[in-house]
Amino acid sequence: MAVETVDTLVVGAGQAGIAMSEHLGKAGVSHLVLERSRIAERWRSERWDSLVANGPAWHDRFPGMEFPDLDPDGFPAKDAVADYFEAYARQINAPIRCGVEVRSVERHIGRPGFRVETSQGVIDAQNVVAATGAFQVPVVPDLIANAPGITQMHSTKYRNPGQLAEGAVLVIGAGSSGTQIAEELMLSGRKVYLSVGPHDRPPRAYRGRDFCWWLGVLGKWDMETPGPGAEHVTIAVSGARGGHTIDFRRLAGKGMILVGRTNGFEGTSLSFSDDLATNLDRGDANYMALLDEADAYAAKNGIDLPEDPEARRIEPQPDCVANPILNLDLAQAGITTIIWATGFSSDYRWLKLDVFDERGRPKHQRGVSAERGIYFLGLPWQSRRGSSFIWGVWHDAKHIADRISTQRKYNEYRPSSQKVG
């Protein structure tokens, strides 16, 4: 079978791969994007039915296209996001080949480039961009190995309340996904327990402006390094039902039962850390600090925005926080389903190269690997706080495309003495 050749191979046709294709195309770099499923597949098949983007349409998009038929301040549904990426790929004429799995990437011996083995043959590439991002493999802690009568699933398998067996539900993980799923279940009439760990809790909007705008004008999206312990901090924010601030005390006031971090299982009982109040206080402190910065910015710059005193209201302490549950018998609580909203890990087993640290994380500088010709795209904090967002990955892709284009020009250079005639 003939070996296909390409200058740059991009692995993955989600937001990162499409952004990469746009910038490579503009730079005149021959490239191919391989996707094992469909464009933006995870938006279609690994998200719950009612999911919407957590950022407004004016913000969470590529510069070259707006969301069609959607209020810029609205939050696009998951299928609208997937459709957007498909339309964008058509607009830029992205050379995407779907249904092709990349199985291994190995460096050639004695010559530049890489041998890429795929489900449809071998490709010879001078550069490889791993645009699969960091959120690839659902993480489910090996904590509850044997719980008869309990269905366990990761949030990627949850679709809607009607899918679950009758009974109460425990959601473990109170980031954006876990909290939105827990709230949807509660509003459907379910009894819901939510395990809450440390988190940041930004306002959905403040003084008439979305928090995405506030992070922008305050320079927080452009922060290049996270603070100590903040690299993987859980963020609780929601665009559901038009967008609203997540307030755990308010959810508890409506009937949700909050517990601390889940830390053990014995017999039929789960144990929780006695950290619920501390975690809520930390979230409140993060929330109030952003309001303070926003007020200071508005005053310093003379921006006339409506006052919003209600935003600083802290709900009364609910009983589940004042008297936290530290042990819970699942059977007695009537829990029949546990949903793990515990995030993802990366999977780069197909990259047979020394480009990872001792924890399996890519070693890179703004996506540029120490292994010449290998690049990463779509990683959290790749160059700044906004790197894993739609618009952020677009800017990171431009940086990588510029590096590839520049290196290509050096490789193509020949001294005048070697030029013919």
Solvent accessible surface area in square Angstrom, and as a share of the most:
residue,aa,sasa,rsa
1,M,203,0.91
2,A,97,0.75
3,V,79,0.45
4,E,67,0.30
5,T,100,0.58
6,V,20,0.11
7,D,26,0.13
8,T,0,0.00
9,L,0,0.00
10,V,0,0.00
11,V,12,0.07
12,G,10,0.09
13,A,0,0.00
14,G,24,0.23
15,Q,40,0.18
16,A,6,0.04
17,G,0,0.00
18,I,0,0.00
19,A,0,0.00
20,M,0,0.00
21,S,3,0.02
22,E,16,0.07
23,H,9,0.04
24,L,0,0.00
25,G,45,0.43
26,K,142,0.60
27,A,38,0.29
28,G,50,0.48
29,V,4,0.02
30,S,63,0.41
31,H,24,0.11
32,L,15,0.07
33,V,0,0.00
34,L,2,0.01
35,E,20,0.09
36,R,146,0.53
37,S,43,0.28
38,R,117,0.43
39,I,25,0.13
40,A,5,0.04
41,E,34,0.15
42,R,59,0.22
43,W,49,0.17
44,R,50,0.18
45,S,42,0.27
46,E,50,0.23
47,R,51,0.18
48,W,11,0.04
49,D,78,0.40
50,S,61,0.39
51,L,16,0.08
52,V,25,0.14
53,A,6,0.05
54,N,49,0.25
55,G,2,0.02
56,P,2,0.01
57,A,5,0.04
58,W,86,0.30
59,H,24,0.11
60,D,10,0.05
61,R,55,0.20
62,F,0,0.00
63,P,74,0.46
64,G,45,0.43
65,M,36,0.16
66,E,117,0.53
67,F,15,0.06
68,P,97,0.61
69,D,154,0.80
70,L,62,0.31
71,D,91,0.47
72,P,79,0.50
73,D,98,0.51
74,G,18,0.17
75,F,29,0.12
76,P,2,0.01
77,A,50,0.39
78,K,18,0.07
79,D,66,0.34
80,A,40,0.31
81,V,1,0.00
82,A,0,0.00
83,D,74,0.38
84,Y,4,0.02
85,F,0,0.00
86,E,48,0.22
87,A,28,0.22
88,Y,0,0.00
89,A,7,0.05
90,R,165,0.60
91,Q,101,0.45
92,I,42,0.21
93,N,132,0.67
94,A,18,0.14
95,P,51,0.32
96,I,36,0.18
97,R,89,0.32
98,C,60,0.36
99,G,44,0.42
100,V,4,0.02
101,E,77,0.35
102,V,14,0.08
103,R,130,0.47
104,S,16,0.10
105,V,0,0.00
106,E,81,0.36
107,R,76,0.28
108,H,24,0.11
109,I,167,0.85
110,G,84,0.81
111,R,127,0.46
112,P,94,0.59
113,G,2,0.02
114,F,1,0.00
115,R,98,0.36
116,V,0,0.00
117,E,68,0.30
118,T,7,0.04
119,S,45,0.29
120,Q,113,0.50
121,G,18,0.17
122,V,33,0.19
123,I,6,0.03
124,D,18,0.09
125,A,0,0.00
126,Q,79,0.35
127,N,17,0.09
128,V,0,0.00
129,V,0,0.00
130,A,1,0.00
131,A,5,0.04
132,T,36,0.21
133,G,11,0.10
134,A,19,0.15
135,F,96,0.40
136,Q,18,0.08
137,V,61,0.35
138,P,53,0.33
139,V,54,0.31
140,V,71,0.41
141,P,56,0.35
142,D,140,0.73
143,L,51,0.25
144,I,9,0.05
145,A,92,0.71
146,N,109,0.56
147,A,18,0.14
148,P,110,0.69
149,G,72,0.69
150,I,30,0.15
151,T,71,0.41
152,Q,67,0.30
153,M,27,0.12
154,H,9,0.04
155,S,9,0.06
156,T,5,0.03
157,K,130,0.55
158,Y,0,0.00
159,R,64,0.23
160,N,54,0.28
161,P,25,0.16
162,G,73,0.70
163,Q,77,0.34
164,L,14,0.07
165,A,58,0.45
166,E,149,0.67
167,G,30,0.29
168,A,5,0.04
169,V,0,0.00
170,L,0,0.00
171,V,0,0.00
172,I,11,0.05
173,G,17,0.17
174,A,5,0.04
175,G,11,0.11
176,S,19,0.12
177,S,45,0.29
178,G,0,0.00
179,T,0,0.00
180,Q,10,0.05
181,I,0,0.00
182,A,0,0.00
183,E,11,0.05
184,E,33,0.15
185,L,0,0.00
186,M,21,0.09
187,L,101,0.50
188,S,62,0.40
189,G,68,0.65
190,R,37,0.14
191,K,100,0.42
192,V,1,0.01
193,Y,9,0.03
194,L,0,0.00
195,S,3,0.02
196,V,0,0.00
197,G,16,0.15
198,P,48,0.30
199,H,2,0.01
200,D,24,0.12
201,R,8,0.03
202,P,10,0.06
203,P,2,0.01
204,R,10,0.04
205,A,49,0.38
206,Y,7,0.03
207,R,23,0.08
208,G,65,0.62
209,R,87,0.32
210,D,23,0.12
211,F,12,0.05
212,C,2,0.01
213,W,55,0.19
214,W,2,0.01
215,L,4,0.02
216,G,39,0.38
217,V,48,0.27
218,L,40,0.20
219,G,35,0.34
220,K,37,0.16
221,W,13,0.05
222,D,83,0.43
223,M,76,0.34
224,E,132,0.59
225,T,101,0.59
226,P,38,0.24
227,G,33,0.32
228,P,146,0.92
229,G,78,0.75
230,A,32,0.24
231,E,75,0.34
232,H,128,0.57
233,V,36,0.21
234,T,51,0.29
235,I,57,0.29
236,A,0,0.00
237,V,8,0.05
238,S,0,0.00
239,G,1,0.01
240,A,17,0.13
241,R,143,0.52
242,G,63,0.61
243,G,21,0.20
244,H,55,0.24
245,T,30,0.18
246,I,4,0.02
247,D,12,0.06
248,F,4,0.02
249,R,19,0.07
250,R,95,0.35
251,L,9,0.04
252,A,13,0.10
253,G,67,0.64
254,K,124,0.53
255,G,47,0.45
256,M,3,0.01
257,I,37,0.19
258,L,0,0.00
259,V,0,0.00
260,G,0,0.00
261,R,118,0.43
262,T,26,0.15
263,N,86,0.44
264,G,16,0.16
265,F,44,0.18
266,E,147,0.66
267,G,62,0.59
268,T,67,0.39
269,S,35,0.23
270,L,0,0.00
271,S,33,0.22
272,F,8,0.03
273,S,26,0.17
274,D,107,0.55
275,D,18,0.09
276,L,2,0.01
277,A,40,0.31
278,T,93,0.54
279,N,6,0.03
280,L,3,0.02
281,D,78,0.41
282,R,101,0.37
283,G,0,0.00
284,D,17,0.09
285,A,62,0.48
286,N,51,0.26
287,Y,12,0.05
288,M,44,0.20
289,A,49,0.38
290,L,16,0.08
291,L,1,0.00
292,D,76,0.39
293,E,71,0.32
294,A,1,0.01
295,D,40,0.21
296,A,62,0.48
297,Y,58,0.22
298,A,3,0.02
299,A,83,0.64
300,K,178,0.75
301,N,78,0.40
302,G,67,0.64
303,I,51,0.26
304,D,140,0.72
305,L,16,0.08
306,P,88,0.55
307,E,136,0.61
308,D,41,0.21
309,P,108,0.68
310,E,108,0.49
311,A,17,0.14
312,R,82,0.30
313,R,131,0.48
314,I,74,0.38
315,E,26,0.12
316,P,101,0.64
317,Q,94,0.42
318,P,19,0.12
319,D,103,0.53
320,C,18,0.11
321,V,5,0.03
322,A,62,0.48
323,N,96,0.49
324,P,43,0.27
325,I,49,0.25
326,L,73,0.36
327,N,105,0.54
328,L,18,0.09
329,D,35,0.18
330,L,4,0.02
331,A,75,0.58
332,Q,161,0.71
333,A,16,0.13
334,G,35,0.34
335,I,4,0.02
336,T,36,0.21
337,T,1,0.00
338,I,0,0.00
339,I,0,0.00
340,W,3,0.01
341,A,16,0.12
342,T,44,0.26
343,G,30,0.29
344,F,59,0.25
345,S,49,0.32
346,S,44,0.28
347,D,34,0.18
348,Y,16,0.06
349,R,187,0.68
350,W,30,0.11
351,L,7,0.04
352,K,109,0.46
353,L,27,0.13
354,D,119,0.61
355,V,2,0.01
356,F,41,0.17
357,D,35,0.18
358,E,160,0.72
359,R,166,0.60
360,G,39,0.37
361,R,90,0.33
362,P,21,0.13
363,K,87,0.37
364,H,58,0.26
365,Q,135,0.60
366,R,92,0.33
367,G,0,0.00
368,V,21,0.12
369,S,9,0.06
370,A,101,0.79
371,E,43,0.19
372,R,163,0.60
373,G,5,0.05
374,I,1,0.01
375,Y,11,0.04
376,F,0,0.00
377,L,0,0.00
378,G,9,0.09
379,L,11,0.05
380,P,36,0.23
381,W,48,0.17
382,Q,6,0.03
383,S,13,0.08
384,R,51,0.19
385,R,62,0.23
386,G,0,0.00
387,S,0,0.00
388,S,34,0.22
389,F,67,0.28
390,I,11,0.06
391,W,38,0.13
392,G,0,0.00
393,V,0,0.00
394,W,30,0.10
395,H,74,0.33
396,D,3,0.02
397,A,0,0.00
398,K,96,0.40
399,H,41,0.18
400,I,0,0.00
401,A,1,0.01
402,D,66,0.34
403,R,115,0.42
404,I,1,0.01
405,S,14,0.09
406,T,69,0.40
407,Q,51,0.23
408,R,71,0.26
409,K,140,0.59
410,Y,156,0.59
411,N,95,0.49
412,E,103,0.46
413,Y,143,0.54
414,R,127,0.46
415,P,50,0.31
416,S,94,0.61
417,S,104,0.67
418,Q,118,0.53
419,K,133,0.56
420,V,151,0.87
421,G,123,1.18
